């Protein structure tokens, strides 16, 4: 698999900010809200970034929460991680939820999530009569490996 040298990004709104890493070597590119809003307790909303990207073939984009927003304000990505397929070229929207008991304000220009580009294996699903045996868990189910 060829590693991408860069991520093509297009502004679909003139005030959008191209995603950047907060520190050299960080895995995630910060995604910034292009519009402000207020989220009430338990409220969900699609927050536009004003950007479209071209994820390279053989890769996917994962939209993940920012830990500081989650810890301090109860704001997180409701479908974490959000998945961006390589073929998607529309505007990136971050599906946010307010898990706090108080209304939370997002201001245009706030960093609201991170985009992580990861390689993926695109294997077809093949129906079989029996699955191969596994070492360990087998059909133990949720919580079967202990605490």
C-alpha positions in Angstrom: 0.0 0.0 0.0 1.3 3.4 -1.0 1.3 6.0 1.8 -0.1 9.4 0.8 2.3 12.3 0.8 -0.5 14.8 1.5 -4.2 15.1 1.9 -6.0 17.1 -0.8 -8.3 19.6 0.9 -10.8 22.0 -0.8 -12.6 24.9 0.9 -16.3 24.7 0.0 -16.9 27.8 2.1 -14.5 30.8 1.9 -14.1 31.1 5.7 -13.2 27.4 6.3 -9.8 26.7 7.9 -7.6 24.0 6.3 -7.0 21.3 9.0 -3.7 21.2 10.7 -1.9 19.3 13.5 -1.6 21.1 16.8 1.9 19.6 17.2 4.4 18.0 14.8 3.9 14.3 14.7 0.3 14.4 16.0 -2.0 11.8 14.4 -5.0 14.0 14.1 -5.7 17.0 12.0 -7.9 19.5 13.8 -11.3 20.2 12.3 -12.7 23.6 12.9 -16.4 24.7 13.0 -17.3 27.1 10.2 -20.6 28.1 12.0 -21.4 28.6 15.6 -24.4 27.2 17.5 -25.6 26.2 20.9 -26.2 22.6 21.9 -28.7 22.0 24.7 -28.2 19.0 27.0 -28.6 15.8 25.0 -28.9 17.7 21.7 -27.2 16.5 18.5 -26.3 18.5 15.5 -24.2 18.3 12.3 -21.6 21.0 12.5 -20.2 22.1 9.1 -16.4 22.4 8.6 -16.6 24.1 5.2 -14.1 21.6 3.8 -14.1 18.6 1.5 -11.2 16.2 1.3 -9.9 13.5 -1.1 -9.0 10.5 1.1 -6.5 8.3 -0.9 -7.7 4.9 -2.1 -6.9 2.2 0.4 -7.4 4.7 3.3 -10.3 6.0 5.4 -10.8 9.2 7.4 -11.9 8.8 11.0 -13.5 11.8 12.7 -12.7 11.5 16.4 -13.5 13.6 19.5 -11.2 16.1 21.0 -10.5 15.0 24.6 -10.5 18.5 26.1 -14.0 19.3 24.7 -15.3 15.9 26.0 -13.7 16.3 29.5 -14.4 20.0 30.1 -17.7 20.5 28.2 -19.3 17.1 27.6 -19.1 17.7 23.8 -18.2 14.7 21.7 -18.7 13.1 18.3 -22.0 11.1 18.5 -21.0 8.5 16.0 -17.3 8.3 17.1 -15.4 7.5 15.1 -17.2 9.0 12.1 -16.1 7.3 8.9 -15.2 9.1 5.7 -14.8 6.7 2.8 -12.2 7.4 0.1 -14.8 8.1 -2.5 -16.7 10.8 -0.5 -16.2 14.3 -1.8 -18.9 16.3 0.0 -18.5 18.8 2.9 -17.2 17.3 6.1 -19.8 17.5 8.9 -19.0 16.7 12.5 -21.9 15.0 14.3 -21.7 16.5 17.7 -23.6 15.7 20.9 -23.8 17.5 24.2 -23.5 15.0 27.0 -23.4 17.6 29.8 -26.3 18.9 31.9 -25.7 22.5 30.6 -26.1 24.2 27.2 -22.8 24.3 25.4 -21.8 26.9 22.8 -19.7 26.2 19.7 -18.2 29.3 18.1 -17.1 29.6 14.5 -13.4 28.9 14.5 -13.5 26.4 17.5 -11.6 23.2 17.0 -14.3 20.6 17.4 -12.9 17.2 16.3 -9.9 15.6 14.7 -9.4 13.8 11.4 -7.2 10.7 11.4 -6.3 9.1 8.1 -5.8 5.3 8.4 -5.1 2.5 6.0 -7.9 0.0 5.5 -8.2 -3.5 4.1 -11.0 -3.7 1.6 -11.9 -7.4 1.6 -15.2 -8.8 0.3 -17.5 -10.6 2.7 -17.7 -14.3 1.9 -20.5 -16.4 3.5 -19.3 -19.7 5.0 -21.0 -22.6 6.8 -18.5 -22.6 9.7 -16.0 -20.0 10.9 -12.4 -21.0 11.6 -11.6 -21.7 15.3 -10.0 -18.9 17.3 -7.4 -19.0 20.0 -9.0 -17.8 23.3 -12.4 -16.0 23.3 -14.4 -18.0 20.7 -18.1 -17.2 21.3 -17.6 -15.9 24.8 -19.5 -12.7 24.2 -19.4 -9.2 25.7 -17.5 -9.1 29.0 -16.3 -12.7 28.7 -12.6 -11.8 29.0 -13.1 -10.5 32.5 -12.6 -7.1 34.1 
